Amino acid sequence: MRWIEEGEHVAITMRRKIVARLVPEKAPIRRNAPVPDFDSISQRILGAKKFRGNIVDMEREGYDS
């Protein structure tokens, strides 16, 4: 098993014929997703309008706790 963990391919034979092969498992490919450009998305949806302050806090002020 150590050979396989180190990357070695092992052939299992029966009467001098290969009946199986053991190969190391490939590591999963990790891909980083691109980060969306939230500023351009916001500008496209809302235009040049900029919000000041925390909108959530402003909305919560109208509700009783």
N, C-alpha and C positions, 0 to 999 in steps of 0.2 A: 504494500500500500504506500510506503514511503516513496518508492520510485514514481508511482502515479502522481502523488501529491507534488513531487518535484518536476513534473512535466513529462515524464517518460511514458511512451506508448508500449503496452505489453500485449504480446500475442499469445493466446492459449492454443496449444496444438493437441491433436489426437491422431496418433499414427502418422506423424509428420505433416499433417494438414492443419492449417489454421482453422479453428472452429469458432473462435471469438477473439475480440480485441477489447482491451481495457484502455481507455484514454481519459486524461484528466478533464474534468468539467470546465467549460469556459466560464470565465468571470462575466457576470452580467454587465452589459454596456450601460454606463451611466451617462445620461445626457442632461445637461442643464437647459431648462426652458428659458427662452429669452424673457427678460422683464419688460412688461408693457410700459409704454410711455404714457403715463397717466396724465401728464400735463397736456399733451397734444390731444388725447381723447377728451379730456374735460373741456378744452378750448373748442373742439369740434362740436361738442354737444351743447355747451353753454355759451359759446362765443367768448368774447374777451372779458366777460363778467368775472370778477374776483370776489370771493366771499371773505369777509373779515371776521375774526373771532372763531369760536367753536360753535358751529351750527347746532350740534346736538345739545350743548348746554343752553343755547338760546331757546331751543324748542322745549326743553324740559322746564324752563322757568314758568311756562304757562300751565303746568300741571301741579296738582297738590300731591305731596308725598304721602 
